[in-house]
Amino acid sequence: MHSPHRPPIPVETLLLAYRSGIFPMADRRDDTEVFWVEPRERAIIPLDGLHLSKSLRKVLRADRFTVTVDRAFEQVIRACSDPREDHPETWISERIIQSYIALHRAGHAHSVECWVRGDGGAPRLVGGLYGVSFDRVFCGESMFSREPDASKVALAWLVAVMRAAGFALLDCQFMTEHLRSMGATELAQADYRKLVQGAYGQPRTSLGTAWRRFTEGYASGVGVAAGVGAGSGTAEGLGAGLPASAFSADAEPSSPGKRIVQSLTQTS
């Protein structure tokens, strides 16, 4: 018989698992137990191989979404755990949620959020992703989208920010058609472990600092940037601290989205 409550997985245990190429999942939402997964085949997105379709480039350049890093980690992971038509059950249990919130507070789990202006002008979270970081590795866990292209935009920003910060490896765990269309490839677990070992060491800067560089000097980034950065450790309310100026419709020549596209299409 399951205990009604189990403590979160310790931060040190999670980090050791990820460095060893394994990660936890639950059978269902209300499960208090976890099992550890080591895929035979691992999906990764080469940081120089993200595929940007013409339509996605257009969405990015238009700055349809205001994109932030670590602004609403708990909201993102809970949105990823919500039931979907094709997946009514979830592997993201409450114990896993609490475990990754603790990992986020320790500076090793991060989220990317996509916002739009909601009713009354209030920011509304419409897409995003979260994952685990250690050394120069980011292990993507899950993503969600409440509006077309929101999760793709979040992924594009993640890759650009990782490249700018000096990361070396983006792990996507399991291959999906969605990820394949964005440039993901598969490799054997043993080869993945070698890539993890090769990504040892610290990146040049944090994901949050790299994100700020893409938004610096632009009306959409000035207001949002205050108090936001990698490992902020607090779960803000939806849109908390995002001023109306963060959703300016004025597209400047060096808008964040255009900077992202330029960064991702550079060959060097």
C-alpha positions in Angstrom: 0.0 0.0 0.0 1.4 3.4 -1.0 2.1 6.0 1.6 -0.2 9.0 1.1 2.8 11.3 1.2 6.4 10.9 0.2 9.2 13.5 0.6 10.6 15.1 -2.6 13.5 13.4 -4.2 16.7 15.0 -2.8 18.5 17.5 -5.0 21.7 15.5 -4.8 20.0 12.3 -5.9 18.4 14.0 -8.9 21.7 15.5 -10.0 23.6 12.2 -9.6 20.9 10.5 -11.7 21.1 13.0 -14.5 24.8 12.9 -14.6 24.4 9.1 -14.9 22.0 9.4 -17.8 18.8 8.4 -15.9 15.8 10.4 -14.7 12.6 9.7 -12.7 9.0 9.3 -13.9 5.7 8.3 -12.2 3.0 6.0 -13.6 0.2 8.5 -13.0 -0.6 11.8 -11.4 -1.5 10.5 -7.9 1.4 8.0 -7.7 3.7 8.6 -4.7 6.4 6.3 -6.1 8.8 7.0 -9.0 10.7 4.7 -11.3 14.1 5.5 -12.9 14.4 5.5 -16.7 17.5 4.9 -18.8 16.5 5.0 -22.5 18.3 2.7 -24.9 18.1 5.5 -27.5 18.5 9.1 -26.5 17.1 12.1 -28.4 19.2 15.3 -28.5 19.0 18.5 -30.5 22.4 19.6 -31.7 22.8 23.2 -30.7 24.0 24.1 -34.2 21.3 22.0 -35.9 17.9 23.4 -34.8 15.6 23.5 -37.7 13.7 26.8 -38.1 10.9 26.6 -40.6 10.0 29.7 -42.6 6.8 30.0 -40.6 8.5 29.7 -37.3 11.1 32.4 -38.3 8.2 34.7 -39.1 6.6 34.0 -35.7 9.9 34.7 -33.9 10.6 37.9 -35.8 7.1 39.2 -35.1 7.6 38.8 -31.3 4.2 37.3 -31.1 5.1 36.1 -27.6 7.1 37.8 -24.9 9.6 35.2 -23.7 11.1 35.0 -20.3 13.4 32.6 -18.4 12.7 31.3 -14.8 9.7 33.7 -14.4 7.1 31.1 -13.6 8.7 27.7 -13.1 6.0 26.2 -11.0 3.3 27.3 -13.4 5.2 25.8 -16.3 5.7 22.4 -14.7 2.0 22.3 -13.6 0.9 23.2 -17.1 3.0 20.4 -18.5 1.3 18.0 -16.1 -2.2 19.0 -17.1 -4.3 16.3 -19.0 -4.3 16.5 -22.8 -6.6 14.9 -25.3 -3.9 12.6 -26.5 -2.5 12.1 -23.0 -5.2 12.2 -20.3 -2.8 10.8 -17.7 0.7 12.2 -16.8 4.0 11.0 -15.6 4.5 14.3 -13.7 3.1 13.5 -10.2 2.9 15.9 -7.3 6.0 14.4 -5.8 7.9 15.0 -9.0 6.6 18.6 -9.2 7.8 19.3 -5.6 11.2 17.6 -6.4 11.8 19.8 -9.4 10.7 22.9 -7.6 13.4 22.2 -5.0 15.9 21.6 -7.8 14.8 24.9 -9.3 15.4 26.7 -6.0 18.9 25.1 -5.9 19.6 26.6 -9.4 19.5 23.4 -11.4 16.1 23.5 -13.0 14.9 26.2 -15.3 11.9 27.2 -17.3 11.2 29.2 -20.5 7.9 31.0 -20.7 5.8 32.4 -23.5 3.3 35.2 -22.6 0.7 37.1 -24.5 -1.5 40.0 -23.4 -4.7 38.6 -21.9 -8.1 40.2 -21.1 -7.6 43.6 -19.6 -4.0 43.7 -20.6 -2.8 41.3 -18.0 0.0 38.9 -19.2 -1.2 35.3 -19.8 1.1 32.3 -19.9 0.4 30.3 -23.1 3.4 28.1 -23.5 6.8 27.0 -22.2 9.1 24.2 -21.2 11.3 23.2 -18.2 14.3 21.1 -17.7 17.4 20.3 -15.6 20.8 21.8 -16.0 24.2 20.7 -14.7 27.7 21.5 -16.1 27.1 22.5 -19.8 24.1 20.2 -20.2 20.4 21.0 -20.3 18.0 18.0 -20.1 14.6 19.1 -21.4 11.8 17.5 -19.4 8.5 18.6 -20.9 6.8 21.4 -22.8 3.3 22.7 -23.3 1.4 25.0 -25.7 -1.9 26.7 -25.3 -1.5 28.7 -28.5 0.0 27.6 -31.9 3.8 27.7 -32.0 4.2 28.7 -28.4 6.3 25.6 -27.4 8.3 25.8 -30.6 9.2 29.5 -29.8 10.2 28.4 -26.3 12.4 25.7 -27.7 14.0 28.1 -30.2 14.7 30.6 -27.4 16.2 27.8 -25.2 18.6 26.8 -28.0 19.7 30.4 -28.6 20.2 31.1 -25.0 22.1 27.9 -24.4 24.4 28.7 -27.3 25.0 32.2 -26.0 25.6 30.9 -22.5 28.2 28.4 -23.6 26.3 25.1 -23.1 27.2 22.1 -25.1 24.4 19.5 -25.0 20.6 19.7 -25.2 19.0 16.4 -24.2 15.4 15.7 -25.2 15.2 12.2 -23.7 12.6 10.5 -26.0 12.2 11.2 -29.7 8.9 12.6 -30.9 7.8 13.7 -34.4 7.5 17.3 -33.0 11.2 17.2 -31.9 12.3 15.4 -35.1 10.8 18.2 -37.1 12.9 20.7 -35.1 16.1 18.9 -35.8 16.4 16.3 -33.1 18.5 13.2 -33.7 18.8 9.9 -31.9 21.9 8.2 -30.5 22.7 5.2 -28.3 22.7 5.7 -24.6 26.4 4.9 -24.3 27.2 7.7 -26.9 24.9 10.1 -25.0 26.9 9.3 -21.8 30.1 10.3 -23.6 28.6 13.6 -24.7 27.6 14.3 -21.0 31.2 13.6 -19.9 32.5 15.9 -22.7 30.2 18.7 -21.5 31.8 18.7 -18.0 32.6 22.2 -16.6 30.8 25.5 -16.2 29.2 27.5 -19.0 30.4 31.0 -19.8 27.4 32.5 -18.1 23.9 31.6 -16.8 20.8 31.0 -18.9 19.2 34.1 -17.3 22.1 36.3 -18.1 22.2 35.1 -21.7 18.4 35.7 -22.0 18.8 39.3 -20.8 21.3 39.9 -23.5 18.7 39.1 -26.2 16.2 41.5 -24.6 18.6 44.3 -23.5 17.7 47.7 -24.9 14.3 46.7 -26.2 11.0 47.9 -24.8 9.8 44.3 -24.5 12.8 43.3 -22.5 13.5 46.3 -20.2 10.5 45.8 -18.0 10.5 42.0 -17.9 14.2 41.7 -17.1 14.0 43.2 -13.6 14.3 40.5 -11.0 14.3 37.6 -13.6 17.2 35.3 -14.0 18.3 31.7 -13.9 17.8 30.1 -10.5 15.6 32.8 -9.2 14.0 30.2 -7.0 10.6 31.7 -6.5 7.3 30.6 -8.2 5.6 33.9 -9.2 2.0 34.2 -10.0 1.0 34.2 -13.6 2.5 37.3 -15.1 3.6 38.7 -11.7 5.9 41.6 -12.2 5.4 41.9 -15.9 4.4 45.4 -16.8 2.2 46.4 -19.7 5.3 47.8 -21.4 6.6 44.2 -21.7 3.9 43.6 -24.3 4.6 46.5 -26.6 3.4 45.9 -30.1 6.2 48.2 -31.5 8.7 46.0 -33.4 12.1 47.6 -33.4 14.8 46.6 -35.9 16.7 44.7 -33.1 13.7 43.1 -31.4 14.4 40.1 -29.3 12.8 37.7 -31.8 14.9 39.1 -34.6 18.0 38.7 -32.5 17.0 35.1 -31.8 16.6 34.3 -35.5 19.9 36.0 -36.3 21.7 34.0 -33.6 20.2 30.7 -34.7 21.0 31.2 -38.4 24.6 32.2 -37.8 27.0 29.4 -38.9 29.8 30.2 -36.6 
